[in-house]
Amino acid sequence: MKLVENWKAVLNKAWSVKLSWIASAFVGIQQGIDYIPAGLFGASPELMTSIGAVFGAIGLVFTAAVSVARIIDQGIGSGES
């Protein structure tokens, strides 16, 4: 395995990287909702579970988008910087 020469450009420009950060945020929010007491916002435990499930589903969609973006040529060649 070898690190590409223009790794900084790849991190800044690649959609697969951007989408993975978004997916990570949604999954992190989903996991964090479990630690919020249900009565804190006047929401029932069922509603909090449903909100967590929605964030998880959105995270799953972005994870699938990462897979698609990873195999598409994003125009970041090894010669660009």
Secondary structure, DSSP 4 states (H G I P E B T S, - for coil): ----TTHHHHHHH-HHHHHHHHHHHHHHHHHHHTTS-GGGGT--HHHHHHHHHHHHHHHHHHHHHHHHHHHS--S--TT--
